[in-house]
Amino acid sequence: MPQVLEFKLPDLGEGLTEAEIVRWLVEVGDVVAIDQPVVEVETAKAMVEVPCPYGGVVTARFGEEGSELPVGAPLLTVAVSVGADAGSSEEGAGAASGSGSGGAGTGADSGSGGAGTGADSDSGSGEVESSGNVLVGYGTGAPVARRRRVRPAAVAAAVPARVPVAPVVPVAAPDPVPDAVPGPVAVVSPLVRKLARQHDLDLRKLAGSGRDGLILRADVESAIRALAEGTSAPLSAGAAAPEPEAVPVSVAPSAGRTVEGSAAQRIPLRGVRGAVAEKLSRSRREIPDATCWVDADATELMAARAAMNSVAGPAAGPKVSVLALLARICTAALARFPELNSTVDLEAREIVRLPEVHLGFAAQTERGLVVPVVRDAQARNAESIGAEIARLTEAARAGRLTPAELTGGTFTLNNYGVFGVDGSTPIINHPEAAMLGVGRIVPKPWVHQGELAVRQVVQLSLTFDHRVCDGGTAGGFLRYIADCVEQPAVLLRTL
């Protein structure tokens, strides 16, 4: 006999507490295997696919695409077949016992990190084959569940999704009938339940046209039309014909509709946008930041880059970007001024200087602003940094960045010159201590070797945490950056 298990949104790591449903990968009635991805969600860090730890038939989905669910909330339910013989029982027990750190719970509710088992949704005593790991990107080594189609009549009705409160509209609906047929309703789709609930239809009084009496969407729509026309819909055995009357019905507002005719539009602050807002607000609350800036002649830097990229033959390598050169200059400057590669421990009241430079760089994508991190940038040359920046940028635009690639930065480089602006006062990426901003590089009049000339000029700005250093240190750091931009040969001393 099938057993309906509830799979909850697992803890995706990095302290994330909620995720937004981007796209469902399965429909109600689909057969899924153990660890098969069932939904694509977007967290504050990245977009990931969530695998289901159970194999069986999907009986219900909770949440529409675009809705946000907290960790531990029901994601979907799966009807799994419980083995009747000893062999299948042992197989299920073995799979269920292999739970890892983020695995499924085995009794009571598993909280935020796991998925409930039979105790969460069905108290069946049989063993159920399930995955031991619900974390994204990890397999379990458990045998793949045999695909079995469970008869709809044997699947218990799933818990319907919540319906948002909306304006009230009067429509015709039947009077309640006290002698309704007791027991579970032969409905699998939550959309059918929602449609019936919106029109105050008692599904127990309808005769389903599907297999084994399954109530389909067409049956509910036919009943709604029959009520509107004043005729009777097909009834299930033992149900009396209702008399229509006007009753209030909740109608869900369409997406983007303004509230009560107001011209204002409300956009949920969640996902990447919500994470950015929270982090920037925290930075402003906790960090006493200050900004200094300087104009620099980048003509020699651009000439050096052109010379690097003009090399042909066996010695030629990948093209070196301006951002890669600036990143390499930053690592050299942080070696001279380690105060800016640090963080503040408020509880211990200590400044923590960090030995490695994990260099973040701001990248604008369709999903919003993200800051991928180049690990151990202090040990890389310009070519290696450029290759990693290119890889991370491509992954960011495709939405494939992992939480590990978006966290752990110690210093951030922000090239806002790509937007055609000269200067900015960037907000520090908490809990870092500084951020270097780079404006556009444009031809400007400049005094060069005592004469007025047209040179390639860039504005550099440094926002720093005044708790970790004073203005002299910050000014020295920024001046060293400008010197390397104006005279790239200065870097040869550190190679």
C-alpha positions as CSV (number, residue, x, y, z in Angstrom):
1,M,0.0,0.0,0.0
2,P,1.4,3.4,-0.9
3,Q,2.6,5.8,1.8
4,V,2.4,9.6,1.3
5,L,5.6,11.4,2.6
6,E,6.1,15.1,2.9
7,F,9.4,16.6,1.6
8,K,10.3,19.9,3.2
9,L,12.5,22.6,1.8
10,P,16.0,21.6,3.1
11,D,18.6,23.9,4.6
12,L,20.7,24.9,1.6
13,G,23.6,26.1,3.8
14,E,25.4,29.4,4.3
15,G,22.7,30.5,6.9
16,L,19.9,30.8,4.3
17,T,16.5,30.9,5.8
18,E,14.2,31.0,2.8
19,A,14.1,30.4,-1.0
20,E,12.0,31.6,-3.9
21,I,10.5,29.0,-6.2
22,V,11.7,29.8,-9.7
23,R,10.5,26.8,-11.7
24,W,8.9,23.4,-10.9
25,L,10.7,20.6,-12.7
26,V,7.9,18.0,-12.0
27,E,4.1,18.0,-12.2
28,V,1.6,16.4,-9.9
29,G,1.3,12.7,-11.0
30,D,4.9,12.5,-12.3
31,V,7.0,9.6,-11.1
32,V,10.3,10.7,-9.5
33,A,13.4,8.8,-8.6
34,I,15.5,9.2,-5.5
35,D,17.6,12.4,-5.6
36,Q,15.9,13.6,-8.8
37,P,15.7,17.4,-9.0
38,V,12.1,18.5,-8.5
39,V,12.3,22.3,-8.2
40,E,14.6,25.2,-9.1
41,V,14.8,27.7,-6.3
42,E,16.6,31.1,-5.9
43,T,18.2,31.9,-2.6
44,A,19.9,35.1,-1.5
45,K,23.2,33.5,-2.8
46,A,22.4,31.6,-6.0
47,M,20.0,29.6,-8.0
48,V,20.0,25.9,-7.3
49,E,18.1,22.7,-8.1
50,V,16.6,20.8,-5.1
51,P,16.6,17.0,-5.3
52,C,13.9,14.9,-3.6
53,P,15.0,12.2,-1.2
54,Y,12.1,9.9,-2.0
55,G,11.1,7.9,-5.1
56,G,7.5,7.6,-6.1
57,V,4.5,9.6,-7.4
58,V,4.2,13.4,-6.8
59,T,0.8,13.9,-5.2
60,A,1.0,17.6,-4.3
61,R,3.1,20.7,-4.7
62,F,3.2,23.6,-2.2
63,G,3.8,27.1,-3.6
64,E,3.5,28.6,-7.0
65,E,6.4,29.8,-9.1
66,G,7.5,33.2,-7.8
67,S,6.4,32.5,-4.2
68,E,8.9,32.4,-1.3
69,L,9.1,29.5,1.2
70,P,11.0,29.4,4.5
71,V,13.4,26.5,5.2
72,G,11.4,23.6,6.7
73,A,8.2,24.5,4.9
74,P,6.4,21.7,3.0
75,L,7.7,21.6,-0.6
76,L,5.8,18.6,-2.0
77,T,4.4,15.2,-1.1
78,V,5.3,11.9,-2.7
79,A,3.4,8.6,-2.6
80,V,6.0,5.8,-2.2
81,S,5.4,2.1,-2.4
82,V,6.1,0.2,0.8
83,G,7.7,-3.2,0.1
84,A,5.6,-6.1,1.2
85,D,8.4,-8.7,1.2
86,A,11.4,-8.8,3.4
87,G,13.8,-8.0,0.6
88,S,12.2,-4.6,-0.1
89,S,11.9,-3.8,3.6
90,E,15.6,-4.3,4.1
91,E,16.4,-2.3,1.0
92,G,14.2,0.6,2.3
93,A,15.8,0.4,5.7
94,G,19.3,0.5,4.3
95,A,18.5,3.6,2.3
96,A,16.8,5.4,5.1
97,S,19.6,4.8,7.5
98,G,22.2,6.5,5.4
99,S,21.4,10.0,6.3
100,G,24.1,12.6,6.2
101,S,24.5,16.0,7.9
102,G,21.7,17.6,5.9
103,G,19.6,14.4,5.5
104,A,16.1,13.4,6.1
105,G,14.6,13.2,9.6
106,T,13.6,9.8,10.8
107,G,10.7,10.3,13.1
108,A,9.5,13.6,14.4
109,D,9.7,16.7,12.4
110,S,13.3,17.3,11.2
111,G,13.3,21.1,11.7
112,S,15.0,23.4,9.2
113,G,17.6,21.1,7.8
114,G,15.9,18.0,6.8
115,A,12.9,16.4,5.3
116,G,10.3,14.6,7.3
117,T,9.6,10.9,6.9
118,G,6.5,8.9,7.5
119,A,6.0,10.4,11.0
120,D,5.5,13.8,9.4
121,S,2.7,12.9,7.0
122,D,1.7,9.3,7.3
123,S,2.1,7.0,10.3
124,G,2.6,3.8,8.2
125,S,4.8,1.2,9.8
126,G,6.5,-0.1,6.6
127,E,10.0,0.9,5.6
128,V,10.3,3.4,2.8
129,E,13.2,3.6,0.4
130,S,14.6,7.2,0.6
131,S,17.7,9.2,0.2
132,G,20.1,9.9,3.0
133,N,21.1,13.3,1.7
134,V,19.0,16.3,0.6
135,L,21.8,18.8,0.1
136,V,22.2,20.2,-3.4
137,G,25.0,18.7,-5.5
138,Y,25.6,15.6,-3.5
139,G,24.6,12.0,-4.3
140,T,23.9,9.3,-1.7
141,G,24.9,6.1,-3.4
142,A,21.4,4.7,-2.5
143,P,19.8,2.5,-5.2
144,V,17.5,4.3,-7.5
145,A,13.8,3.7,-6.7
146,R,11.9,1.6,-9.1
147,R,9.4,3.7,-11.1
148,R,5.9,2.6,-10.1
149,R,2.7,4.3,-11.0
150,V,0.5,4.5,-7.9
151,R,-3.3,4.2,-8.5
152,P,-4.8,7.6,-7.8
153,A,-7.6,6.0,-5.7
154,A,-4.9,4.7,-3.3
155,V,-3.3,8.1,-2.8
156,A,-4.7,10.2,0.1
157,A,-5.7,13.7,-0.6
158,A,-2.8,16.1,-0.2
159,V,-3.0,19.3,1.9
160,P,-4.1,22.2,-0.4
161,A,-2.0,25.2,-1.1
162,R,-2.9,28.4,0.7
163,V,-5.1,30.9,-1.2
164,P,-4.3,34.6,-0.9
165,V,-7.0,36.9,0.6
166,A,-8.5,39.1,-2.1
167,P,-11.5,41.2,-2.9
168,V,-14.9,39.6,-2.4
169,V,-17.2,39.0,-5.4
170,P,-20.7,37.5,-5.1
171,V,-21.3,34.3,-7.3
172,A,-23.7,31.4,-7.2
173,A,-22.8,28.5,-5.0
174,P,-24.6,25.6,-3.4
175,D,-26.0,25.4,0.1
176,P,-24.0,23.1,2.4
177,V,-25.4,19.6,2.5
178,P,-25.1,17.9,5.9
179,D,-25.1,14.4,4.5
180,A,-22.0,14.7,2.4
181,V,-20.1,11.6,1.6
182,P,-17.4,11.0,4.3
183,G,-13.8,10.0,3.7
184,P,-11.0,11.2,1.4
185,V,-11.8,12.9,-1.9
186,A,-10.4,11.4,-5.2
187,V,-8.5,14.5,-6.1
188,V,-4.7,14.7,-6.8
189,S,-4.2,18.1,-8.3
190,P,-4.0,21.1,-5.8
191,L,-5.2,23.3,-8.7
192,V,-8.5,21.4,-8.8
193,R,-8.9,21.8,-5.1
194,K,-8.1,25.6,-5.3
195,L,-10.6,26.1,-8.1
196,A,-13.3,24.2,-6.2
197,R,-12.6,26.2,-3.0
198,Q,-12.8,29.5,-4.9
199,H,-16.3,28.6,-6.0
200,D,-17.3,27.0,-2.8
201,L,-17.8,23.6,-4.3
202,D,-17.9,20.5,-2.2
203,L,-15.7,18.0,-4.1
204,R,-17.3,15.1,-2.2
205,K,-20.5,15.7,-4.1
206,L,-19.0,15.5,-7.6
207,A,-18.6,12.4,-9.7
208,G,-15.1,12.2,-11.2
209,S,-14.7,11.3,-14.9
210,G,-11.1,10.2,-14.5
211,R,-9.7,6.8,-13.8
212,D,-11.2,5.1,-10.7
213,G,-13.4,8.1,-10.2
214,L,-10.6,10.7,-10.1
215,I,-12.0,14.3,-10.1
216,L,-10.5,16.3,-12.9
217,R,-10.3,20.0,-13.6
218,A,-12.9,19.6,-16.3
219,D,-15.3,18.1,-13.8
220,V,-15.0,21.2,-11.5
221,E,-15.3,23.6,-14.5
222,S,-18.4,21.7,-15.7
223,A,-20.0,22.0,-12.2
224,I,-19.2,25.8,-12.1
225,R,-20.9,26.3,-15.5
226,A,-23.9,24.2,-14.4
227,L,-24.4,26.4,-11.3
228,A,-24.1,29.5,-13.4
229,E,-26.7,28.2,-15.8
230,G,-29.0,27.0,-13.1
231,T,-28.7,23.3,-14.0
232,S,-27.4,20.4,-11.9
233,A,-23.9,19.0,-12.2
234,P,-23.1,15.2,-12.1
235,L,-23.2,14.2,-8.4
236,S,-21.4,11.4,-6.6
237,A,-23.5,8.7,-4.9
238,G,-25.3,9.8,-1.8
239,A,-25.0,13.5,-2.5
240,A,-28.1,15.8,-2.8
241,A,-28.5,18.4,-5.5
242,P,-27.7,21.9,-4.1
243,E,-29.7,25.1,-4.4
244,P,-27.6,28.0,-5.7
245,E,-27.5,31.3,-3.8
246,A,-25.2,34.3,-3.8
247,V,-22.3,33.9,-1.4
248,P,-19.0,35.8,-1.1
249,V,-16.0,34.2,-2.9
250,S,-12.4,35.1,-2.7
251,V,-10.9,35.9,-6.1
252,A,-7.1,36.1,-6.3
253,P,-5.8,39.4,-7.8
254,S,-3.8,39.2,-11.0
255,A,-0.1,39.8,-10.8
256,G,1.0,43.4,-11.0
257,R,-2.5,44.8,-10.1
258,T,-2.3,47.8,-7.8
259,V,-4.1,47.8,-4.5
260,E,-7.4,49.6,-4.3
261,G,-6.7,51.5,-7.5
262,S,-3.6,53.1,-6.2
263,A,-0.9,54.0,-8.7
264,A,1.8,52.6,-6.5
265,Q,3.4,49.3,-7.3
266,R,4.7,47.0,-4.5
267,I,7.7,44.8,-5.4
268,P,8.6,42.1,-2.9
269,L,12.0,42.7,-1.4
270,R,13.4,39.1,-1.5
271,G,15.9,36.9,-3.3
272,V,19.0,38.6,-4.4
273,R,17.5,42.1,-4.1
274,G,16.5,41.4,-0.5
275,A,19.9,40.0,0.4
276,V,21.6,43.0,-1.1
277,A,19.3,45.4,0.8
278,E,19.9,43.6,4.1
279,K,23.7,43.5,3.7
280,L,24.0,47.1,2.6
281,S,21.7,48.3,5.5
282,R,23.8,46.3,8.0
283,S,27.0,47.8,6.6
284,R,25.6,51.3,7.0
285,R,24.4,50.6,10.6
286,E,27.6,48.9,11.8
287,I,30.6,50.3,9.8
288,P,31.8,53.9,10.3
289,D,33.0,54.3,6.8
290,A,34.9,57.1,5.1
291,T,35.9,57.7,1.4
292,C,38.9,59.2,-0.3
293,W,39.5,59.4,-4.0
294,V,42.2,60.4,-6.5
295,D,42.5,60.9,-10.3
296,A,45.1,58.9,-12.0
297,D,46.7,58.8,-15.5
298,A,46.0,55.3,-16.8
299,T,47.7,55.8,-20.2
300,E,50.7,53.7,-19.4
301,L,48.5,50.9,-17.9
302,M,46.5,50.8,-21.1
303,A,49.6,50.7,-23.2
304,A,51.0,47.8,-21.0
305,R,47.8,45.9,-21.5
306,A,47.9,46.4,-25.2
307,A,51.4,45.1,-25.3
308,M,50.5,42.0,-23.3
309,N,47.6,41.2,-25.6
310,S,49.5,41.8,-28.8
311,V,51.9,38.9,-28.2
312,A,51.5,36.2,-30.9
313,G,52.8,32.7,-31.4
314,P,53.5,30.1,-28.7
315,A,54.0,32.7,-26.0
316,A,50.5,34.2,-26.5
317,G,48.0,33.5,-23.8
318,P,44.5,34.6,-23.0
319,K,43.7,38.3,-23.3
320,V,44.3,40.2,-20.1
321,S,41.4,42.5,-19.0
322,V,41.8,45.9,-17.3
323,L,39.9,44.5,-14.3
324,A,42.4,41.7,-14.0
325,L,45.3,44.2,-13.9
326,L,43.5,46.3,-11.3
327,A,42.9,43.2,-9.2
328,R,46.6,42.3,-9.3
329,I,47.4,45.8,-8.3
330,C,45.0,45.5,-5.3
331,T,46.7,42.3,-4.1
332,A,50.1,44.0,-4.2
333,A,48.6,47.0,-2.3
334,L,47.0,44.8,0.3
335,A,50.4,43.1,0.9
336,R,51.8,46.5,1.8
337,F,48.7,47.7,3.8
338,P,47.3,44.5,5.4
339,E,45.1,46.6,7.7
340,L,42.6,46.9,4.9
341,N,42.4,43.1,4.4
342,S,40.7,42.6,7.8
343,T,37.4,42.4,9.6
344,V,36.1,43.6,13.0
345,D,34.9,41.1,15.7
346,L,32.4,43.1,17.6
347,E,31.8,40.5,20.3
348,A,35.6,40.1,21.1
349,R,36.2,43.8,20.3
350,E,39.1,42.8,18.1
351,I,40.4,43.6,14.6
352,V,41.1,40.3,12.7
353,R,43.7,40.6,10.0
354,L,43.3,37.9,7.4
355,P,46.3,36.2,5.8
356,E,44.7,35.3,2.5
357,V,43.1,37.7,0.0
358,H,39.8,36.5,-1.3
359,L,39.0,39.2,-3.8
360,G,35.4,39.9,-4.6
361,F,34.3,41.9,-7.7
362,A,30.9,43.4,-8.3
363,A,29.0,41.9,-11.3
364,Q,25.7,43.1,-12.6
365,T,23.4,40.4,-13.8
366,E,19.7,40.1,-14.8
367,R,19.0,38.8,-11.3
368,G,20.7,41.8,-9.7
369,L,24.1,42.7,-8.2
370,V,26.2,39.8,-7.1
371,V,29.8,39.7,-5.8
372,P,31.7,36.5,-6.9
373,V,34.9,35.8,-5.0
374,V,38.4,35.0,-6.5
375,R,39.9,32.7,-3.9
376,D,43.6,33.2,-2.8
377,A,44.1,36.1,-5.2
378,Q,47.4,36.9,-3.5
379,A,48.9,33.8,-5.0
380,R,47.7,34.5,-8.5
381,N,49.2,36.5,-11.4
382,A,47.1,38.8,-13.6
383,E,46.5,36.0,-16.2
384,S,45.2,33.6,-13.5
385,I,43.0,36.3,-11.9
386,G,41.6,37.2,-15.3
387,A,40.7,33.6,-16.2
388,E,39.0,33.2,-12.8
389,I,37.1,36.5,-13.2
390,A,35.9,35.4,-16.6
391,R,34.7,32.0,-15.3
392,L,32.9,33.5,-12.4
393,T,31.3,36.2,-14.5
394,E,29.9,33.7,-17.0
395,A,28.5,31.6,-14.2
396,A,26.9,34.7,-12.6
397,R,25.2,35.6,-15.8
398,A,23.9,32.1,-16.2
399,G,22.8,31.9,-12.6
400,R,25.0,29.0,-11.8
401,L,27.1,30.4,-9.0
402,T,27.2,28.4,-5.8
403,P,26.9,29.9,-2.4
404,A,30.6,29.1,-1.8
405,E,31.6,31.2,-4.8
406,L,29.6,34.2,-3.4
407,T,30.8,34.3,0.2
408,G,34.0,34.6,2.1
409,G,35.4,37.7,0.4
410,T,38.0,39.9,2.3
411,F,38.2,42.8,-0.1
412,T,36.0,44.0,-3.0
413,L,36.9,45.6,-6.3
414,N,34.0,47.6,-7.9
415,N,34.3,48.6,-11.5
416,Y,31.4,51.0,-11.9
417,G,33.1,52.6,-14.9
418,V,31.3,50.1,-17.1
419,F,28.1,52.1,-16.4
420,G,29.7,55.2,-17.9
421,V,30.2,57.1,-14.6
422,D,33.4,58.6,-13.2
423,G,33.0,58.4,-9.4
424,S,31.1,56.9,-6.6
425,T,31.2,56.4,-2.8
426,P,30.6,52.6,-2.6
427,I,29.1,50.9,0.4
428,I,31.4,48.4,2.0
429,N,30.5,44.8,1.5
430,H,30.0,43.7,5.1
431,P,31.9,42.3,7.0
432,E,34.9,43.4,4.9
433,A,36.9,46.5,5.8
434,A,37.3,48.3,2.4
435,M,36.3,48.5,-1.2
436,L,38.1,50.0,-4.2
437,G,35.9,51.8,-6.8
438,V,37.1,52.4,-10.4
439,G,35.4,54.8,-12.7
440,R,35.5,55.0,-16.5
441,I,38.8,55.5,-18.3
442,V,38.3,58.5,-20.7
443,P,40.6,61.0,-22.6
444,K,41.0,64.2,-20.6
445,P,43.4,67.1,-20.5
446,W,46.3,66.3,-18.3
447,V,49.6,67.9,-17.4
448,H,52.2,65.3,-18.5
449,Q,56.0,66.0,-18.1
450,G,55.3,69.7,-17.8
451,E,53.1,70.0,-20.8
452,L,49.3,69.9,-21.4
453,A,48.3,66.7,-23.1
454,V,45.3,64.4,-23.7
455,R,45.7,61.4,-21.5
456,Q,43.6,58.4,-20.4
457,V,42.3,59.4,-16.9
458,V,40.5,57.3,-14.3
459,Q,39.1,58.2,-10.9
460,L,39.8,55.8,-8.1
461,S,37.9,55.8,-4.8
462,L,38.5,53.9,-1.6
463,T,35.8,53.4,1.0
464,F,37.2,52.0,4.3
465,D,36.2,51.1,7.8
466,H,37.6,53.8,10.0
467,R,37.8,51.3,12.9
468,V,40.6,49.3,11.2
469,C,42.8,52.1,10.2
470,D,43.2,55.9,10.0
471,G,43.2,58.2,7.0
472,G,47.0,58.0,6.6
473,T,46.9,54.2,6.0
474,A,43.9,54.5,3.6
475,G,45.6,57.4,1.7
476,G,48.8,55.4,1.4
477,F,46.9,52.4,0.0
478,L,45.1,54.5,-2.6
479,R,48.2,56.4,-3.5
480,Y,50.1,53.1,-4.2
481,I,47.2,52.0,-6.3
482,A,47.3,55.2,-8.3
483,D,51.1,54.9,-8.7
484,C,50.8,51.4,-10.1
485,V,48.1,52.6,-12.6
486,E,50.3,55.5,-13.7
487,Q,53.6,53.5,-13.7
488,P,52.9,49.8,-14.1
489,A,56.6,49.1,-13.8
490,V,56.2,49.7,-10.0
491,L,54.7,46.3,-9.8
492,L,57.9,44.7,-11.0
493,R,59.4,45.2,-7.5
494,T,56.9,42.8,-6.1
495,L,57.0,40.1,-8.8
